[in-house]
Amino acid sequence: MPDERSTNRQPEEYQLRRERSGNETRRATNARTRRHVVEPELELLFERVSGYFALLSEPTRLKILNAMCEGERSVSDIVARSGASQTNVSRNLNLMYDRGVLKRRREGALTYYAIADETVVSLCRTVCVQVASQADEHTVTSRTLRRFMANN
């Protein structure tokens, strides 16, 4: 017959090992969590930056911004310069206006848009120059690359 103490002892030891293991896991998890807590100010900053990148993630919006870099444009001028449909351009212009990136004014039947937030243009130029400079030399010409350089 097995010794009663050894039978009871095994589950106790097993239970203690499980508890120790659980405590170590919780301590390790708490340490990782503490290390990765993002400060509230950074959280807000990351949200704002994410909004800029989300706005720039649509090629049509990049074309629209490129068409407007030199100044205010009418909707029909933006349509012609971007090569997108009137509906698509209008939808994206309204979105960028709602986000505070563009400003608009009406003159009779025409609506004119201009850049309201130069940060978006600067960000767009920086990314375009970086991507273009890393591209194959036959993909992006120097002339095209210069179009994205800031006008001084």
C-alpha positions as CSV (number, residue, x, y, z in Angstrom):
1,M,0.0,0.0,0.0
2,P,1.3,3.4,-0.8
3,D,2.3,5.7,2.1
4,E,-0.5,8.1,2.8
5,R,2.0,11.0,3.3
6,S,3.7,10.5,0.0
7,T,0.4,10.5,-1.9
8,N,-0.7,13.7,-0.3
9,R,2.7,15.3,-0.5
10,Q,3.0,15.0,-4.3
11,P,-0.1,17.2,-5.0
12,E,1.1,19.8,-2.5
13,E,4.5,20.1,-4.1
14,Y,2.8,20.2,-7.5
15,Q,0.4,22.9,-6.3
16,L,3.3,25.0,-4.9
17,R,5.3,24.7,-8.1
18,R,2.2,25.8,-10.1
19,E,1.7,28.8,-7.8
20,R,5.4,29.8,-8.0
21,S,5.3,29.5,-11.8
22,G,2.1,31.6,-11.9
23,N,3.6,34.3,-9.7
24,E,6.7,34.4,-11.9
25,T,4.6,34.6,-15.0
26,R,2.5,37.5,-13.5
27,R,5.7,39.3,-12.4
28,A,7.2,38.9,-15.9
29,T,3.9,40.1,-17.5
30,N,3.7,43.1,-15.1
31,A,7.3,44.0,-15.9
32,R,6.7,43.9,-19.6
33,T,3.5,45.9,-19.3
34,R,5.3,48.6,-17.2
35,R,8.0,48.8,-19.8
36,H,5.6,49.3,-22.7
37,V,3.2,51.8,-21.2
38,V,3.0,54.8,-23.6
39,E,2.7,58.2,-22.1
40,P,-0.6,59.9,-22.8
41,E,1.1,62.7,-24.7
42,L,2.8,60.2,-27.0
43,E,-0.4,58.3,-27.5
44,L,-2.1,61.5,-28.7
45,L,0.9,62.3,-30.9
46,F,0.8,58.9,-32.5
47,E,-2.9,59.2,-33.2
48,R,-2.3,62.5,-34.9
49,V,0.6,61.2,-37.0
50,S,-1.4,58.1,-37.9
51,G,-4.2,60.4,-39.2
52,Y,-1.7,62.1,-41.5
53,F,-0.5,58.8,-42.9
54,A,-4.0,57.6,-43.3
55,L,-4.9,60.7,-45.2
56,L,-1.9,60.3,-47.5
57,S,-2.5,56.6,-48.1
58,E,-4.8,57.2,-51.0
59,P,-3.0,57.9,-54.3
60,T,-5.8,60.2,-55.5
61,R,-5.3,62.5,-52.5
62,L,-1.6,62.6,-53.2
63,K,-2.3,63.7,-56.8
64,I,-4.7,66.3,-55.5
65,L,-2.1,67.7,-53.1
66,N,0.5,67.7,-55.8
67,A,-1.9,69.7,-58.1
68,M,-2.4,72.2,-55.3
69,C,1.2,72.7,-54.1
70,E,1.6,75.8,-56.2
71,G,-1.5,77.5,-54.9
72,E,-5.2,77.7,-54.8
73,R,-7.1,75.8,-57.5
74,S,-10.6,75.4,-58.7
75,V,-12.2,72.0,-58.5
76,S,-12.2,71.7,-62.3
77,D,-8.5,72.6,-62.5
78,I,-7.8,70.0,-59.8
79,V,-9.7,67.4,-61.8
80,A,-7.8,68.2,-64.9
81,R,-4.4,68.1,-63.1
82,S,-5.0,65.0,-61.2
83,G,-6.6,62.9,-63.9
84,A,-9.3,61.6,-61.5
85,S,-13.0,61.8,-62.0
86,Q,-15.0,64.8,-60.8
87,T,-16.8,62.6,-58.2
88,N,-13.6,61.1,-56.9
89,V,-11.9,64.5,-56.6
90,S,-14.9,66.1,-54.9
91,R,-15.2,63.3,-52.4
92,N,-11.5,63.5,-51.5
93,L,-11.4,67.3,-51.4
94,N,-14.3,67.3,-49.0
95,L,-12.6,64.7,-46.8
96,M,-9.4,66.7,-46.7
97,Y,-11.4,69.9,-46.0
98,D,-13.2,68.2,-43.1
99,R,-9.8,67.1,-41.7
100,G,-8.5,70.7,-41.8
101,V,-5.9,70.0,-44.4
102,L,-7.6,72.2,-47.0
103,K,-9.5,75.4,-47.0
104,R,-12.0,76.5,-49.5
105,R,-13.8,79.5,-50.8
106,R,-16.7,80.0,-53.2
107,E,-16.8,82.5,-55.9
108,G,-20.1,82.4,-57.8
109,A,-20.6,78.8,-59.1
110,L,-16.9,77.9,-58.6
111,T,-15.3,76.4,-55.5
112,Y,-11.6,77.0,-54.9
113,Y,-9.4,74.9,-52.6
114,A,-6.0,75.7,-51.1
115,I,-3.6,74.1,-48.6
116,A,-4.5,75.0,-45.0
117,D,-2.1,72.6,-43.3
118,E,1.4,72.9,-44.7
119,T,2.5,70.0,-42.5
120,V,0.8,67.6,-44.8
121,V,2.6,69.0,-47.9
122,S,5.9,68.9,-46.1
123,L,5.3,65.3,-45.0
124,C,4.2,64.3,-48.5
125,R,7.3,65.9,-50.1
126,T,9.7,64.3,-47.6
127,V,8.3,60.8,-48.2
128,C,8.1,61.3,-52.0
129,V,11.7,62.5,-52.1
130,Q,12.9,59.6,-49.9
131,V,11.0,56.9,-51.9
132,A,12.0,58.4,-55.2
133,S,15.7,58.7,-54.3
134,Q,15.7,55.0,-53.4
135,A,13.9,53.9,-56.5
136,D,15.6,52.6,-59.6
137,E,17.1,55.5,-61.6
138,H,14.9,54.7,-64.6
139,T,11.7,54.8,-62.5
140,V,11.9,58.4,-61.3
141,T,13.7,61.1,-63.3
142,S,15.6,63.9,-61.7
143,R,13.0,66.3,-63.2
144,T,10.2,64.5,-61.5
145,L,12.1,64.4,-58.2
146,R,12.8,68.2,-58.3
147,R,9.0,68.8,-58.5
148,F,8.8,67.6,-54.9
149,M,11.6,69.8,-53.6
150,A,10.3,72.7,-51.5
151,N,10.2,76.0,-53.4
152,N,12.5,78.5,-51.7
